[in-house]
Amino acid sequence: MRSVNFIADNEVKLLYCGTEYFPALMAAIDAAQYEVYFETYIFADDETGHSMQACLMRAARRGVAVRMITDWFGTGHGRSTRMDAELLAAGVQHRIFNPWFKRGVTRTHRKICVVDREVALVGGININDDMYCDYDRSIPLAAPRWDFAVEVRGPLVMTIHHEAQAQWLRVGKLPFIRRLGLFNEMRKVSKVARESSVQAGFVVRDNLRNRRTIQRAYLQALGRAKKSVLLANPYFAPGRKFRRALAATAQRGVEVVLLIGVGEIWLQDAVAHSFYPKLLAAGVRVVEYHKTQLHAKIAVIDDDWSTVGSSNVDGLSLFLNQEANVVIKDAAFNQGLRRHIEEAMADGVEVQLEDFRSIGRWRRFGYGFAYVCYKMLMRIFAVGKYA
């Protein structure tokens, strides 16, 4: 089982919502001298998207090599096509991930930027307006979308750069022999760990060498948890192994709290609700967040483990899509992230086991039916990996 490979001597800064992330991202790109790798799922046709596009184009016009990947489904065909022509005219190299599902249903859901091999930004924040719903941009939000990213400086940046560079090559027209060589090269694990400064690791999920890497990172951390687990996610639909790990952690006396975003997609909410009775009975606390759109994919376990990234705790992220998370071992960083989660919990509504005992038979049947449908779809699209 491949574990997270932690590298010491890093600086890791937490970025809260787009109000902190977008200025940091644009400042890094505006300071670029020779190279930018940029990858995102959504690159919206709104003011935020236009500002970011202009920033990338400015960098290219002053001679920086800008290589940019956007997901065809997340960004949309029309937006991808129009933007591609504009970027090309400015000198930005742009590749669209998996147009028309030519390489199956897998999407790149990652949000990564690496500048001059000196600074990297990784997280869950797409390039879109914080104040509008990301799945329907005509719906205004009551408060900025709740989401996070990290800015990394130090040795870990080269690991992130290596992955961004490899992704750029994979998305292009790479000969089979070169593609096979790249696969073998990326399988090599660099184990560097020293007891100093901020230790952090970079974990990705794909359908080749890292099919279960992010889930394994979570499971290993849960298995070592001694005091508390705080996990925030918008789409909670993990497989059986992950759910059992959460229940087992709570049953051995660890405080386990799930902060879950609700109200976006009925099927997703129904699937999550189908898990509540067993989790609640095992001692897991469940808090539903209604204040605004919860989009963060974060967790804090005890005082020495946390993660920020793009991976949801659902079948799509854990078993199908391409994802990227940073895992941090630093008490000060974890305390800051914990405070954000605890503040959001105070704005949420805690679910009680008694709430489900009074739910009607047909409603409970609907939750169970939603889970069965979801499980069948995931087993089809994820080739049987969801369990």
Wavefront OBJ file of the C-alpha trace (Angstrom):
o trace
v 0.000 0.000 0.000
v 1.593 3.268 -1.097
v 1.668 5.854 1.690
v 1.978 9.617 1.553
v 5.592 10.645 1.048
v 6.191 13.657 3.246
v 8.868 16.222 2.393
v 10.099 18.696 5.005
v 11.167 22.363 4.883
v 8.064 23.688 3.151
v 5.998 26.811 3.665
v 2.286 26.077 3.341
v -0.223 28.928 3.480
v -3.967 28.349 3.733
v -6.097 30.360 1.295
v -9.752 30.816 2.247
v -12.279 31.261 -0.558
v -11.656 33.120 -3.789
v -11.069 36.392 -1.943
v -7.677 35.052 -0.827
v -7.016 32.511 -3.566
v -7.492 34.576 -6.730
v -5.195 37.468 -5.676
v -2.502 34.964 -4.633
v -2.874 33.033 -7.892
v -2.721 36.123 -10.094
v 0.198 37.580 -8.116
v 2.184 34.381 -8.660
v 1.422 34.349 -12.393
v 2.165 38.075 -12.785
v 5.560 37.456 -11.132
v 6.375 34.479 -13.392
v 9.639 34.791 -15.285
v 9.764 31.699 -17.470
v 7.095 29.012 -16.844
v 3.504 28.454 -15.694
v 1.615 25.160 -15.551
v -2.078 25.658 -14.863
v -4.911 23.112 -14.602
v -8.547 23.502 -13.576
v -11.921 21.831 -13.907
v -14.108 24.951 -14.370
v -12.890 28.103 -16.114
v -16.057 30.175 -16.149
v -17.146 32.799 -18.640
v -17.577 35.459 -15.951
v -15.640 38.394 -14.503
v -13.378 36.109 -12.471
v -12.653 33.947 -15.507
v -11.969 36.963 -17.708
v -9.533 38.423 -15.142
v -7.671 35.132 -14.817
v -7.545 34.633 -18.579
v -6.122 38.131 -19.015
v -3.496 37.349 -16.353
v -2.372 34.179 -18.149
v -2.294 36.012 -21.492
v -0.178 38.835 -20.020
v 2.355 36.278 -18.862
v 2.533 34.650 -22.292
v 2.931 38.001 -24.071
v 6.008 38.846 -21.981
v 7.645 35.547 -22.973
v 6.594 33.181 -20.174
v 5.820 29.625 -21.338
v 2.205 29.207 -20.195
v 0.777 25.686 -20.448
v -2.867 25.435 -19.472
v -5.308 22.504 -19.166
v -9.057 22.928 -18.708
v -11.639 20.183 -18.478
v -13.993 20.025 -21.450
v -17.056 19.021 -19.413
v -16.437 21.271 -16.421
v -15.636 24.341 -18.497
v -18.119 23.588 -21.270
v -17.608 23.057 -24.994
v -18.539 26.571 -26.074
v -16.397 28.306 -23.475
v -13.470 25.940 -24.122
v -13.574 26.564 -27.876
v -13.843 30.357 -27.658
v -11.170 30.581 -24.995
v -8.838 28.291 -26.935
v -8.733 30.686 -29.884
v -8.164 33.730 -27.649
v -5.401 32.025 -25.681
v -3.654 30.792 -28.824
v -3.577 34.319 -30.235
v -1.836 35.523 -27.062
v 0.711 32.689 -27.075
v -0.813 30.553 -24.305
v -0.554 26.808 -24.943
v -3.987 25.383 -24.102
v -5.104 21.766 -24.038
v -8.656 20.606 -23.383
v -9.012 17.478 -21.277
v -11.021 14.611 -22.783
v -13.306 16.477 -25.237
v -16.493 14.611 -26.164
v -15.510 11.817 -23.736
v -13.071 10.390 -26.284
v -11.042 8.791 -23.483
v -13.997 7.512 -21.474
v -15.951 9.352 -18.779
v -12.976 10.371 -16.623
v -12.629 14.105 -15.958
v -9.730 16.131 -14.596
v -11.142 17.675 -11.433
v -7.756 18.980 -10.249
v -6.932 22.612 -9.493
v -3.171 23.101 -9.780
v -0.855 25.954 -10.685
v 2.961 25.793 -10.601
v 4.998 28.916 -11.328
v 8.738 28.878 -12.098
v 9.090 25.682 -10.040
v 9.102 27.947 -6.978
v 5.477 28.258 -5.902
v 2.491 25.948 -6.328
v -1.185 26.436 -5.561
v -3.404 23.397 -5.034
v -6.967 23.111 -3.745
v -10.633 22.872 -4.537
v -11.308 26.346 -5.938
v -12.361 26.607 -9.573
v -11.983 29.720 -11.690
v -15.461 31.157 -11.170
v -17.256 33.842 -9.192
v -17.450 33.112 -5.471
v -20.921 34.608 -5.236
v -22.708 32.417 -7.800
v -23.492 28.718 -7.750
v -20.981 26.745 -9.802
v -23.505 24.327 -11.341
v -25.993 27.121 -12.231
v -24.329 30.495 -12.586
v -27.688 32.300 -12.598
v -28.200 31.422 -8.909
v -26.636 33.965 -6.500
v -25.223 32.703 -3.199
v -26.056 34.192 0.183
v -22.347 34.224 1.113
v -19.088 33.450 -0.718
v -18.665 29.790 -1.651
v -16.939 27.985 1.241
v -13.725 26.589 -0.204
v -9.962 26.379 0.332
v -6.601 26.076 -1.388
v -2.979 26.127 -0.265
v 0.058 28.021 -1.505
v 3.201 25.899 -1.252
v 6.830 26.985 -1.337
v 9.769 24.670 -0.754
v 10.927 21.221 -1.907
v 7.390 19.868 -2.408
v 6.908 22.292 -5.306
v 9.169 20.156 -7.512
v 6.966 17.111 -6.862
v 3.887 19.094 -7.865
v 5.718 20.494 -10.902
v 6.718 16.994 -11.994
v 3.079 15.891 -11.888
v 1.844 19.016 -13.720
v 4.467 18.540 -16.425
v 3.562 14.852 -16.819
v -0.136 15.708 -17.065
v 0.607 18.204 -19.818
v 2.424 15.508 -21.785
v -0.306 12.915 -21.184
v -3.083 15.200 -22.416
v -1.135 15.871 -25.627
v -0.407 13.515 -28.505
v 2.228 11.353 -26.851
v 3.572 8.303 -28.738
v 2.772 4.984 -27.055
v 6.403 4.147 -26.203
v 6.940 7.594 -24.675
v 3.630 7.320 -22.812
v 4.676 3.930 -21.400
v 8.027 5.347 -20.350
v 6.312 8.268 -18.641
v 4.030 5.841 -16.797
v 7.009 3.851 -15.498
v 8.857 7.028 -14.538
v 5.867 8.364 -12.579
v 5.545 5.068 -10.696
v 8.843 5.711 -8.967
v 8.324 6.895 -5.415
v 10.656 9.512 -4.011
v 10.881 8.926 -0.262
v 12.279 12.034 1.343
v 11.343 12.805 4.945
v 13.136 14.910 7.492
v 12.035 16.063 10.926
v 12.024 19.816 10.442
v 9.799 22.687 9.343
v 6.452 21.923 7.658
v 6.143 18.392 6.333
v 3.780 18.037 3.411
v 2.970 15.481 0.744
v 1.287 15.641 -2.647
v -1.172 12.876 -3.534
v -2.994 12.419 -6.821
v -5.637 10.004 -8.079
v -5.791 8.690 -11.621
v -6.780 5.476 -13.360
v -3.263 4.137 -13.853
v -0.643 4.254 -11.109
v -2.627 6.005 -8.366
v -6.091 4.469 -8.498
v -6.710 4.513 -4.725
v -3.975 6.797 -3.426
v -6.178 9.512 -1.925
v -8.565 7.063 -0.278
v -5.601 5.175 1.196
v -4.202 8.406 2.610
v -7.511 9.015 4.377
v -7.799 5.430 5.627
v -4.274 5.399 7.027
v -4.882 8.690 8.841
v -8.205 7.447 10.213
v -6.541 4.273 11.433
v -4.015 6.336 13.409
v -6.509 8.909 14.755
v -6.479 9.229 18.551
v -8.562 12.289 19.451
v -10.607 13.841 16.661
v -11.523 13.736 12.982
v -13.114 16.748 11.284
v -14.012 16.138 7.657
v -15.778 18.695 5.421
v -17.051 17.748 1.978
v -19.844 18.788 -0.385
v -20.638 15.339 -1.797
v -20.525 12.521 0.724
v -20.900 9.138 -0.983
v -17.822 7.022 -0.208
v -17.562 3.282 -0.648
v -18.160 0.745 2.113
v -14.516 0.612 3.220
v -14.378 4.358 3.886
v -17.715 4.363 5.740
v -16.631 1.433 7.911
v -13.373 3.226 8.736
v -15.286 6.309 9.912
v -17.621 4.179 12.050
v -14.764 2.143 13.515
v -12.825 5.298 14.376
v -15.835 6.721 16.243
v -16.499 3.422 18.022
v -13.036 3.378 19.557
v -13.707 6.746 21.218
v -12.385 9.235 18.658
v -14.598 12.266 17.989
v -15.627 12.028 14.323
v -17.527 14.927 12.760
v -18.724 15.134 9.151
v -19.574 18.600 7.822
v -21.580 17.998 4.664
v -22.850 20.447 2.072
v -26.501 19.864 1.158
v -29.172 21.347 -1.056
v -27.425 21.159 -4.443
v -28.349 17.814 -5.977
v -31.284 15.761 -4.676
v -29.737 12.402 -5.614
v -26.467 13.271 -3.885
v -28.277 14.351 -0.719
v -30.425 11.209 -0.754
v -27.369 8.958 -1.079
v -25.684 10.725 1.852
v -28.887 10.418 3.912
v -28.933 6.677 3.294
v -25.640 6.430 5.225
v -26.677 8.562 8.198
v -28.420 5.928 10.403
v -25.423 3.561 10.622
v -22.907 6.371 10.992
v -24.933 8.115 13.688
v -25.483 4.832 15.520
v -21.704 4.296 15.535
v -21.174 7.690 17.174
v -20.262 9.759 14.119
v -21.594 13.315 14.313
v -23.132 14.724 11.108
v -23.574 18.461 10.567
v -25.311 19.771 7.448
v -24.181 23.146 6.119
v -26.816 25.440 4.588
v -25.309 28.947 4.835
v -23.871 28.928 1.312
v -22.478 26.432 -1.182
v -19.949 24.223 0.598
v -17.321 23.235 -1.959
v -14.316 22.538 0.281
v -12.636 19.132 0.353
v -10.707 19.312 3.612
v -10.026 17.306 6.760
v -8.131 17.690 10.032
v -7.192 14.599 12.055
v -5.747 15.110 15.549
v -3.094 17.836 15.653
v -0.709 16.485 13.060
v -2.592 15.598 9.854
v -4.719 17.621 7.472
v -5.541 17.705 3.782
v -6.704 20.335 1.308
v -7.461 19.510 -2.296
v -9.897 18.741 -5.070
v -11.053 15.250 -4.077
v -14.596 14.831 -2.842
v -15.446 11.873 -0.626
v -17.612 10.222 -3.254
v -17.381 7.620 -5.979
v -16.510 10.061 -8.756
v -13.503 11.518 -6.958
v -12.243 8.410 -5.162
v -12.629 5.936 -8.033
v -13.018 7.735 -11.371
v -11.814 11.320 -11.817
v -8.311 12.749 -11.675
v -7.744 14.569 -8.375
v -4.957 16.236 -6.389
v -4.597 16.893 -2.655
v -1.860 18.263 -0.416
v -1.451 16.538 2.964
v 0.113 18.626 5.739
v 1.742 17.638 9.035
v 2.021 20.876 10.979
v 0.291 21.827 14.230
v -0.057 25.557 13.487
v -1.526 24.973 10.018
v -3.911 22.343 11.350
v -5.134 24.633 14.118
v -6.014 27.318 11.579
v -7.889 24.880 9.356
v -9.657 23.380 12.380
v -10.940 26.838 13.375
v -12.501 27.311 9.946
v -14.293 23.965 10.173
v -15.509 24.616 13.696
v -16.866 28.033 12.678
v -18.719 26.425 9.767
v -20.092 23.740 12.091
v -21.553 26.505 14.255
v -23.430 27.745 11.165
v -24.697 24.249 10.359
v -27.460 22.004 11.651
v -26.483 18.828 13.481
v -28.433 15.726 12.479
v -29.745 13.487 15.261
v -30.456 9.763 15.017
v -33.987 10.423 16.298
v -34.619 12.544 13.203
v -34.398 9.409 11.065
v -36.504 7.235 13.286
v -39.478 9.505 12.580
v -38.991 9.583 8.802
v -41.713 7.869 6.800
v -41.251 4.492 5.150
v -41.420 5.815 1.595
v -38.832 8.496 2.276
v -36.441 5.934 3.748
v -37.117 3.740 0.736
v -36.231 6.701 -1.514
v -32.883 7.131 0.230
v -32.099 3.440 -0.135
v -33.191 3.401 -3.785
v -31.014 6.446 -4.520
v -28.008 4.641 -3.029
v -28.655 1.495 -5.084
v -28.886 3.568 -8.283
v -25.733 5.504 -7.398
v -23.855 2.312 -6.571
v -24.829 0.733 -9.897
v -23.736 3.816 -11.840
v -20.406 3.990 -10.028
v -19.722 0.296 -10.590
v -20.383 0.782 -14.299
v -18.359 3.985 -14.762
v -15.638 3.144 -12.243
v -15.354 -0.423 -13.591
v -16.531 -2.099 -10.396
v -14.174 -0.222 -8.044
v -16.940 1.391 -5.971
v -17.806 -0.810 -2.998
l 1 2 3 4 5 6 7 8 9 10 11 12 13 14 15 16 17 18 19 20 21 22 23 24 25 26 27 28 29 30 31 32 33 34 35 36 37 38 39 40 41 42 43 44 45 46 47 48 49 50 51 52 53 54 55 56 57 58 59 60 61 62 63 64 65 66 67 68 69 70 71 72 73 74 75 76 77 78 79 80 81 82 83 84 85 86 87 88 89 90 91 92 93 94 95 96 97 98 99 100 101 102 103 104 105 106 107 108 109 110 111 112 113 114 115 116 117 118 119 120 121 122 123 124 125 126 127 128 129 130 131 132 133 134 135 136 137 138 139 140 141 142 143 144 145 146 147 148 149 150 151 152 153 154 155 156 157 158 159 160 161 162 163 164 165 166 167 168 169 170 171 172 173 174 175 176 177 178 179 180 181 182 183 184 185 186 187 188 189 190 191 192 193 194 195 196 197 198 199 200 201 202 203 204 205 206 207 208 209 210 211 212 213 214 215 216 217 218 219 220 221 222 223 224 225 226 227 228 229 230 231 232 233 234 235 236 237 238 239 240 241 242 243 244 245 246 247 248 249 250 251 252 253 254 255 256 257 258 259 260 261 262 263 264 265 266 267 268 269 270 271 272 273 274 275 276 277 278 279 280 281 282 283 284 285 286 287 288 289 290 291 292 293 294 295 296 297 298 299 300 301 302 303 304 305 306 307 308 309 310 311 312 313 314 315 316 317 318 319 320 321 322 323 324 325 326 327 328 329 330 331 332 333 334 335 336 337 338 339 340 341 342 343 344 345 346 347 348 349 350 351 352 353 354 355 356 357 358 359 360 361 362 363 364 365 366 367 368 369 370 371 372 373 374 375 376 377 378 379 380 381 382 383 384 385 386 387
